[in-house]
Amino acid sequence: MAEASLYEQILDYANRADPYPLYAELRKDPVARQADGSYVVSGYREILALLHDPRVSSDVRNIPEIAAEREAQPSLPSSFIRLDPPDHDRIRRMMMRHFGPPHCPGRIDGMTSGIMEIVTNLIDGFAGKTRVDIVEDFAYPLPVTVICELLGVPREDEPRFHRWSQAVIETIDPTTGTVAERERRSTEVRAELGAYMKELVDAHRRRPGDDLISAIVTDPAIDLALGDLLSAASTLLVAGHETTVNLITNGMLTLLRHPRVLDRLRHEPDLVVGTVEELLRYEPPVQLLSLRRSALADIEIAGTTIPKGSVISLALAAGSRDPARFPDPDRFDPDRRDNQHLGFGSGIHYCFGAALARLETQLALGELARRLVGPRLVADPPPYRPNPGLRGPRHLYVEFDDVLPA
Ligand code: HEM
């Protein structure tokens, strides 16, 4: 049997707890052709160049196996994360109208006290215990509650959309079946999630609330096809709970491995801003954009030509630890200046929810550091979820001596 390539080793669950030495090996050939003809890009400069290159498409209909599946079984239109300009830019702009600058610059800041209240209640729930699972008891319920409130999704529907959300995540996991199989499954799940969103959109049209979906459907300046709105709202719901959970959990794990930083956070609350940026570089939740882009032309990069039509994977986590860009990249340093990590991507698809994710994680880690007395890890490394691209612990058991009042 052929020896596993470096990229295959990275995808292998056995290396989930610490893929970083493999990323370092991978970077020696920053634009590496794989046996299946796709390219894996792992150098910071090369990833950044491709994220800003209009010859690199995010439209998965340019990938023949996916185009064939879509033709066989039409479903909801692609969400804007999977579209190119001009459709991408138009839909993103409309979705952003009630979420951030320039129309709603205060929206995220205005959520601070509500998020803090959720954080406080969750940590209050630790009282009387000496051990919790940071994932189940904190890092998962926090972003889910926040995204539900933001979108106007009833919190009690969580078991339904949790199942769809997990299924969507599986369909972008390169270790689960072939591209065509994943696309088939994705079509089914997107249809179910879209039908749920349709009920919600109808309800918000009839009785608008104080949420993002109501704001969008009642704004006469917004001209968005129903299918595009359903796809975009589904993406926000999934993105809103499958990524921030990992940033908060990776954050607590990293702080417990760096007790001096944890201690500084208790006395220097402002340090949490640099800490969260450094986490996005050092332990990013989105490690790989796997088989997500394709070349619309021959692209010359780092002495290699990526031929037109090739599928491209971007190893963001490898780029953010590239020593050619970041001095001493394997050191966790919350004081790092000039920290333009790739944790939220870059270019036109730069994370739509970055400001919200930053705020939630800053409040979460700041309060965990301040209120937990004597926290320690029960197992290091913790057990990981299977997905190599959206990477994070399945559980993070932490013991502590006491919980300080809010
Ligand atoms: C720590 C948490 C998060 C991380 C690490 C993260 C990371 C990313 C990354 C790397 C991308 C770029 C994808 C690409 O280039 O193909 C992205 C895009 C996106 N993210 Fe996030 N994300 C997070 C939280 C969120 C939240 C909370 C939301 C929703 C409120 C969200 C919504 C989106 C959307 C809609 C896009 C697509 C943007 C576009 O195509 O223009 N993300 N995110």
Boltz pocket constraint, residues with backbone or C-beta under 6 A from the ligand:
constraints:
  - pocket:
      binder: B
      contacts: [[A, 58], [A, 80], [A, 81], [A, 82], [A, 88], [A, 92], [A, 232], [A, 235], [A, 236], [A, 239], [A, 240], [A, 241], [A, 243], [A, 244], [A, 247], [A, 284], [A, 285], [A, 286], [A, 289], [A, 292], [A, 342], [A, 343], [A, 344], [A, 345], [A, 346], [A, 348], [A, 349], [A, 350], [A, 351], [A, 352], [A, 353], [A, 354], [A, 356], [A, 357]]
      max_distance: 6.0
